[in-house]
Amino acid sequence: MYDVVIIGAGPAGMTAAIYCTRRAMKTLIISKEIGGQVARTFLIENYPGLKKVDGVSLAFDMKAQVESLGGEFLMDTIEKIEKLPSGGFEVSSTDRHYLTKTVVVAAGLVKKKLGITNEEKYSGHGLSYCINCDGPLFKGKKVAVVGGGNSGAEAVEFLTKICPQVYWLEITDQIRAEAVLLDKIKKLDNVEIFAQAKIIALSGNDMLSGIVIDQNGKKLEKDVQGVFVEIGYQAQTDWLKNTLDLDEVGQIKINALGHTSCPGIFAAGDVTQSHYKQIVVAEGMGAIAALEAYRFCRG
Ligand SMILES: Cc1cc2nc3c(=O)[nH]c(=O)nc-3n(C[C@H](O)[C@H](O)[C@H](O)COP(=O)(O)OP(=O)(O)OC[C@H]3O[C@@H](n4cnc5c(N)ncnc54)[C@H](O)[C@@H]3O)c2cc1C
């Protein structure tokens, strides 16, 4: 039996694994892939101690660190966690079962996409799903923000400080961001708001340089070098809905110490209700969940 099974090998899961192995816990980390969202990031510029680092290198350095400490990795997709009558849990994929005293769920999330042609091509080449990650790279450029909720508004508010022109698009007839921020944005001269509007085409060569907007049937072309998509996310936690308390977008509810609604199961990183979906935040939460799993095992 393992002391801890960690589900997800992104920054939260890998950090949890480092802390667990250093506490001499028998640790298994199970993930669909190594690195999670980090492995899909070309350049990270907000990781303390490393001025610039590419995501794949960072992810594989973390993996090497976990392995050097004795952590085991398995590539698999977990579909079920069951509480054992004798104590502990059985963590299962379609055909494999792992027994453990505690579980740390660090399964991340998936950002909602526009669902249009060329989206993959321009992702990381002008198209971004993370204002805190990529916003500063667009200083002096014309940009668009898709999504009229609070995340979209925060992105617009920041970009208006560094960009000459920001186009803000909302698919419904109403911007849903909180009134105070919305009023502030409406007073700025470098923002143009489009309600009932969506991007229907992305264009450019290697880098994004233009978009076509459909506003209520009317087509508008705009030159932009950046598009930020802030239309929400979905945690991949359908398989956990009968085991843990989740919120309306599938995020796991936890307390400040990473405890879920089931004693012995902890959660960390983007899969939780953490407000800031960032690497260092996920790592901090991974450390907390790991130390709490250790405390749980010790009894
Ligand atoms: C394109 C992009 C750029 C970014 N740039 C930055 C940046 O510059 N700076 C920054 O701080 N943040 C950045 N972020 C955000 C950052 O990557 C995330 O906040 C961070 O990776 C979250 O870590 P996590 O471990 O919680 O989840 P994730 O990184 O999402 O990892 C979760 C892992 O769990 C696995 N998993 C999920 N479900 C299961 C299951 N059922 N069974 C087994 N495995 C499972 C997934 O496959 C994945 O490997 C960026 C994100 C993206 C998408």
PDBQT file of the ligand as one rigid body, heavy atoms in Angstrom, charges set to zero:
ROOT
HETATM    1  C1  LIG A 301      -0.730  28.037 -22.457  1.00  0.00    +0.000 C 
HETATM    2  C2  LIG A 301      -0.572  28.282 -20.977  1.00  0.00    +0.000 A 
HETATM    3  C3  LIG A 301       0.415  29.125 -20.527  1.00  0.00    +0.000 A 
HETATM    4  C4  LIG A 301       0.593  29.333 -19.169  1.00  0.00    +0.000 A 
HETATM    5  N1  LIG A 301       1.598  30.160 -18.762  1.00  0.00    +0.000 NA
HETATM    6  C5  LIG A 301       1.815  30.352 -17.454  1.00  0.00    +0.000 A 
HETATM    7  C6  LIG A 301       2.883  31.182 -16.999  1.00  0.00    +0.000 A 
HETATM    8  O1  LIG A 301       3.628  31.747 -17.802  1.00  0.00    +0.000 OA
HETATM    9  N2  LIG A 301       3.033  31.330 -15.653  1.00  0.00    +0.000 N 
HETATM   10  C7  LIG A 301       2.205  30.746 -14.744  1.00  0.00    +0.000 A 
HETATM   11  O2  LIG A 301       2.420  30.909 -13.532  1.00  0.00    +0.000 OA
HETATM   12  N3  LIG A 301       1.185  29.958 -15.135  1.00  0.00    +0.000 NA
HETATM   13  C8  LIG A 301       0.974  29.746 -16.457  1.00  0.00    +0.000 A 
HETATM   14  N4  LIG A 301      -0.080  28.968 -16.877  1.00  0.00    +0.000 N 
HETATM   15  C9  LIG A 301      -0.957  28.387 -15.857  1.00  0.00    +0.000 C 
HETATM   16  C10 LIG A 301      -0.256  27.166 -15.201  1.00  0.00    +0.000 C 
HETATM   17  O3  LIG A 301       0.294  26.342 -16.198  1.00  0.00    +0.000 OA
HETATM   18  C11 LIG A 301      -1.241  26.407 -14.327  1.00  0.00    +0.000 C 
HETATM   19  O4  LIG A 301      -1.743  27.272 -13.332  1.00  0.00    +0.000 OA
HETATM   20  C12 LIG A 301      -0.550  25.219 -13.644  1.00  0.00    +0.000 C 
HETATM   21  O5  LIG A 301      -0.013  24.338 -14.602  1.00  0.00    +0.000 OA
HETATM   22  C13 LIG A 301      -1.556  24.456 -12.773  1.00  0.00    +0.000 C 
HETATM   23  O6  LIG A 301      -0.917  23.344 -12.257  1.00  0.00    +0.000 OA
HETATM   24  P1  LIG A 301      -1.725  22.070 -11.736  1.00  0.00    +0.000 P 
HETATM   25  O7  LIG A 301      -0.684  21.093 -11.343  1.00  0.00    +0.000 OA
HETATM   26  O8  LIG A 301      -2.732  22.480 -10.774  1.00  0.00    +0.000 OA
HETATM   27  O9  LIG A 301      -2.538  21.524 -13.010  1.00  0.00    +0.000 OA
HETATM   28  P2  LIG A 301      -2.106  21.114 -14.485  1.00  0.00    +0.000 P 
HETATM   29  O10 LIG A 301      -0.883  21.796 -14.918  1.00  0.00    +0.000 OA
HETATM   30  O11 LIG A 301      -3.346  21.282 -15.286  1.00  0.00    +0.000 OA
HETATM   31  O12 LIG A 301      -1.767  19.553 -14.362  1.00  0.00    +0.000 OA
HETATM   32  C14 LIG A 301      -2.760  18.592 -14.106  1.00  0.00    +0.000 C 
HETATM   33  C15 LIG A 301      -2.302  17.224 -14.565  1.00  0.00    +0.000 C 
HETATM   34  O13 LIG A 301      -3.253  16.241 -14.143  1.00  0.00    +0.000 OA
HETATM   35  C16 LIG A 301      -3.504  15.315 -15.185  1.00  0.00    +0.000 C 
HETATM   36  N5  LIG A 301      -4.816  14.710 -15.004  1.00  0.00    +0.000 N 
HETATM   37  C17 LIG A 301      -6.032  15.305 -15.088  1.00  0.00    +0.000 A 
HETATM   38  N6  LIG A 301      -7.015  14.427 -14.822  1.00  0.00    +0.000 NA
HETATM   39  C18 LIG A 301      -6.406  13.235 -14.567  1.00  0.00    +0.000 A 
HETATM   40  C19 LIG A 301      -6.891  11.934 -14.252  1.00  0.00    +0.000 A 
HETATM   41  N7  LIG A 301      -8.202  11.670 -14.121  1.00  0.00    +0.000 N 
HETATM   42  N8  LIG A 301      -5.992  10.936 -14.101  1.00  0.00    +0.000 NA
HETATM   43  C20 LIG A 301      -4.666  11.158 -14.227  1.00  0.00    +0.000 A 
HETATM   44  N9  LIG A 301      -4.150  12.393 -14.528  1.00  0.00    +0.000 NA
HETATM   45  C21 LIG A 301      -5.017  13.407 -14.685  1.00  0.00    +0.000 A 
HETATM   46  C22 LIG A 301      -3.435  16.187 -16.432  1.00  0.00    +0.000 C 
HETATM   47  O14 LIG A 301      -3.228  15.402 -17.589  1.00  0.00    +0.000 OA
HETATM   48  C23 LIG A 301      -2.234  17.075 -16.097  1.00  0.00    +0.000 C 
HETATM   49  O15 LIG A 301      -1.040  16.448 -16.461  1.00  0.00    +0.000 OA
HETATM   50  C24 LIG A 301      -0.266  28.713 -18.231  1.00  0.00    +0.000 A 
HETATM   51  C25 LIG A 301      -1.274  27.845 -18.682  1.00  0.00    +0.000 A 
HETATM   52  C26 LIG A 301      -1.421  27.623 -20.033  1.00  0.00    +0.000 A 
HETATM   53  C27 LIG A 301      -2.499  26.676 -20.517  1.00  0.00    +0.000 C 
ENDROOT
TORSDOF 0
